[in-house]
């Protein structure tokens, strides 16, 4: 018999807040966390803005000195978000969940980029003998999951996902299935990234993917006719997925129920989405069908991938219409929180699923800010500029990654 899966803990490190309260307040008030890039003034960067993490204090987040010394920033962000989420959930390995039934599905699109660059510089300037013995474990993209498992004695399923910008959403979807089908009782779920660095900025910019806007408030403008590229950002999001009976037994707070997952591939191009939106629509439809979404009875919120690139926003709009039908698509409330956070790459799906869970719990749809001139080809309800109160019953979060990876996770308002 399939198990029901609920969300019992949340944690976040993001350009709009390093805890859930600040994150949600800033999203719903429409505050933009994008700013001028700091820390790389010696480089002649081709872009001006990014979504950098501000005021991150590892010790205040619960990290120990060795957690900082031995980990790339992406892993520090993942650990901080996981510590928040586990505290929020009240889960304790060996006490209210068995060690072998607690898992970790936390991925990263790129991994320890900053460590990779620093150790490469040592190789070129000082020689091979100066490379840190911690180089490989600090750099690999599975190490956030490994370190989280060590910290919380999670001896069960541990499967870091790497699907570029869809990483966090795929991690959530696969974790949902693992609990649903009985392979775990609880899983620490999410994604993390720390790639605001000249190397990645140069790569993305030279691929014509990043905006050249010099105004932070007009840089990430999904569905706006003037959009011209995404804003790179750092962050981490972690959610605790738990088997419903275990959560109820221990009296846990439940944010929402996880009720659907869709997964497909464009098989089209390494960076560009399929323009017709057909493969992405399959992932959205799979998720909604599994959630038993009823367009006549349910109130739907869609946290769109909404990257602010010319191709993505049009193809995602097409995908939503194909998945739901034109009439149902026009009734849905949609927003791209990337308008405030920027694009956190491998972390973005997890952070946006947190936003979807909070929208369901609180009955508030966060806005798409900067949407003053809508693209006529993006003609759905994108909740422009101001948050909206609504009795949301179902929320989905879309993620579409380089390589054609599409993922969608569905949540339903909690009810026993």
N, C-alpha and C positions, 0 to 999 in steps of 0.2 A: 504494500500500500504506500502511495506517495506521501511524503511528509510536507507539511506547510512550513514556509520559511519566512521569518520576520527580521526586521532590522532593530537591534537593541542598543547600538552604540555608534557614535559619530565622532570623527576627529579631522581637523583640517589645518593645513599651512598654506596660505594663499596670498596673492597681492592685495586682497581686500580684507585680510584678517587672519590671525594665527590661532584662532579658536572659533568654535561654532557660533557663539553669541555675536562676536564682532563680524564674522563672515556673513551671517544672515541679516543682521542689521544693515550692513553696508550694501548688500545686494538689494534688499527691499527698498532702501532709500535711494537707490540709483547712483551710488558713489563709484567713481572710476578709480581703479587701483593701478592704472597704467601711468607711467611717468617717464621722464628723460632717463636714459641709461646712465647709471653711476658705476664707477669702479674700473672703467676701461678707457680712461681719457687719453692714454698713450696710443690708442689704436684709431686709425682713420676709418671708423665704422660707416658702412653705407646706409645705416638706418639710425634713427634718433631715439626711439622709444621702446620700452619693454615692460612686462609685468614682473618686476623684481619683488622678492620677499623683503619686507621691512621689519625692523625691530625684532628679529628672530634671536631669542636668547635660549641656547640649548639647555642650560642648567634649569632655567625657569620652566622649560617644557618637560623636565624630568629626565633628561639625558645625563649620563655620568661622563666624567672626564675622558675615559677611554672610548666612549661612544663617539665623542667629537674627534679625538685624535686619530682614531682608526677607521673613520668612515668619510666617504665623499659627501658633500652637501646633500645630494639627492637622497642618500640613505639616512642622513640626519633628519631630513624633513619627514621621511617615511616613518622613522622611529617615533618622532614627536607626534605625528597624527595617530599612530597606533596606540601610543600611551594614552592620549586623550580618549580615543574610542573605547579602549579596554576599561579605563576608569569610568567612563560614562555608562558602559554596559553592566559593570559589576561582575563580569565573568572572571573566574580564577581557576586556572588549570589545576586539576587534582582535587578541587573543592566542589564547585558546582558544574563542572564539565570535566570529563575524563581526559587525561593528557593525550591519549591516542585518538580521541574524538574531536580534538581541537586542531584546526588546520590554518594555513596561511596561503592566500592567493593575492600577493601584492607584486605587481610588475612595474616595469619602466621601459619607455620606448627606446632610450639611449643608454641609460646607466651612468656610470661614473665618468662623465666627460671631463670634468675639471681635473680629476686625478689623472686621467689619460694624458691630458695636455701637459700637466706638471711633470710627470715622469718621462714623457717624451723629450721635454726640454733638458732634463737631467742626462738622458742618453746622448743627446746631440752635443751638449756643452761640457759634461763631466765624465762621460763614459758609462759603460754597462754596469760597472761595479757600484755605481752610486744609486742605481734604481732601488726603490724601497721594496723590501720583502713583502710588504703589504699591498704592493701595486695591484696584483691580480684580484685578490679578494675585495679591494676597495673599488675596483673598476667594473667588475662584472654585474650585469643587470639583474641577476637573481639574488644578489647578496642582501638587498633590503628584506626580502622574504625570509632568507636564512637568519638574519640578525633578529628579526621580529620573532621568529619561531624560538630562537635561543632565549630571548628576553622573557617570553611568556610560556616557555616550556610546552610549546605546541608540537606534539609528536605525531600528529595525524597527517592528512593530505597536505602537501606543500607544493604548489604549482604556479610559479611566476609566469605570467603571460607577457609576450612581447609582440604587439601588433600595432606599433607606432601610435597614432593618435586614438586608436580604439582600445588600447591596452587596458585601461581602468574598467571599461564597460565589459569587455570580454572576461576580465578577471571576475567581475561581479556575476555575469551570466553563468560562467562555468562553476563558480562556487555555489550558486543557487541550485544548479543541477546536482552537484555532489551531495548537498544536504537533502534535497528533495528525494533522491534515490537511495539515501541511507548510508553514504560513505563517510559522513561526518555529522556531528551534532552542532558545531559552530565553526565558522571560518572568519578569520581576519582578512578583509577584502579591500583592495585598493590599488593605487598607482602613485608613483612619485617621479619627479623630474627636477633637475637643476642644470639646465642647458642654456641659460642666458650667458653666453660666452662668445668672444670674437670668432672662434672657430665655427660654431654652429650658426651664428648670425651671418657670417660670410657665406657659408654653404647655402642656407635658406635664401639669403638675399640674392646671391648669384643665380639661384634657380628661379628668381622672380616671384618668390612666394610671400615675401614680407612687404608690408606697407612702407612706402617712403614718406608718409605723412610726418610732419614735424610738430604737429599739435597732438599732445597725448589724449585730449578729449575727442578728437576727430580721427583717431587712428584705427581703432577696432569698431567698425560700424556695420555689423551684419545687416544684410537685406537692404542697405542703403544703396541708391544708384551710384553714389560716388565711391564705394568701397574699392580698394585696390590692393589688398593683401592682408595677411594676418599679423598679429602682434605676438611675438614669442614671449612666453612667461614661464616662471618656475612655480612649483608647489607640490603638495601631496594631499590626498584624500584617503581616508580609511573608514570603512563601515564594518560593523559586526553583524554578520548574518548568522541566524540561530534557528534551530528547529523549534517550532512554535511551542510544543509541549514542554520542552526544557525551559524555555523563556517564561511560560506561564507558571510552571512549578516553582520557579525561584522568584516570582513576582517582579520580573524585569519590566522596565518601561519599553513600550513598543512604538516606534515611529511610524512604521508602515509595513505592509506585507509585500514580499517579492512574489510576483504572480506570473511573470512571463519573460521570455528571452528569445531573441532572434539573432541569427548569425549568417552572413553571406559574404561572397567576394565578387567584386566587379569583374575581375579577370580582364582588365581593360588597359591600364597604364600604371606606371610606377608611382606617379604623383597626382595625376588628374583623375577626378571621379568620372564614372560613366555618365555622360551628359543627359541620357534619358531617365536616369534615376531608377531604372528597373531593378537591378540587383539590390540596391539599398532598400527599395520598397518591400522586398521580400523579407528582409530582417525586421522591418517595422511591423509588417503584417503578421509574421510569425509570433512576435511578442504580444501584439494586441489580441490575436486569436487565442493564445494560451491564457491570457488574462481574462478571457471571456468578456471583452469590451463590448458594450452595447451602446451604439451611437445615439440611441433614443433616450436612454436612461442615465448614462454616465456623463460626468463632466470631466473633460480631458485636458490635461496640461502636457505639452511637449517641450522638454528642454532640448532645443535643436543643437546640432553640431555647430552650425552658424559661425563659420570661421572668418567671415568678412572678405573672402576671396571671390572674385567674379564667378568662377565655375561652381564652387561648392554650394553657395546659397541658392543658385538657380536649380541645380540638380537635386538638392535636398527638398526644395519646395515641390518639385515634380514627384519625388519619391513619396512624400507625405500624401499627395493627392492620389497617386497610384495605389498606395497601401490601403487607403480609407474610403476612396471615392470623393469626388469633388465636394458634395454637400457636407459630409462629415468633417472633411478637412477644414472647411470654412467655419465650422462651429468650434474647432479646437483653439485653445489659447496656447500660443507658442512664444518662446523667448530664447534668446541666446545670451547666456550670462558671460560669454566671452567678450561681450561689449564692455564689461567691467573688469574682468580678470585677465583678459588676453588668453592666448592658447597655451595651456600647460602641457601640451604633447601627451606623454604617457600617463600623466596625472589627471588630465582634464576630464576623462570619463567618470572617474571616481568622484571628483569634486562636484561635477554636475549631477551625478546621481544623488549626492547629499542634498544639493539644491532641490531636486525633484522630491526627495523624501520630506524635506521641510515644507515645501509647497503643499503637499498632501496633508501633512500634520497640522499646519497653521492656517490653511485656507487662503494663502496669499501667493499670487503668481508674480515672480520677479520680472522686471521689465527688460526690454532691449533698449539700452540708452543710445543716443546719437542717431536715432531713426527719424530724421526730419525730412528726408526726401526718399521715400520708398521706391525701390526698383519696381516698375510695372510688371516685370516677370516674376517678382516675389510678392504675390498678391493675397497672402493669407494674413491672419491676425497675429502679429508678432509682438503684441503688448508694448506698443511704442512708449518709451521714455518714463512711464510711471507705472509702479506696481499696481496690481488689481486684486481686490478681494473676490474670492470665488470658492464655492464649496466643491473643491476638486475631489473626485472619487478615484480617478485613475491618472497616473503620470507615467510618461515614458521618457527615457533619455537616449538620444541618438549619438553615435560616434562613428566617424568615417575616417579610416586611416590610410596613409600612404601604403601603396601596394594593393589598394582596393578592399581593405578589410572593413566590413560593416558590422555594427553591433547595436542592439537595442534591448534595453531592460525595462520591464514594466512593473510598476508598484500600484498597490491599491490601498485606499484608506483603511486603517486597521479596524477590524470588527471580528469578534470571536465567532 
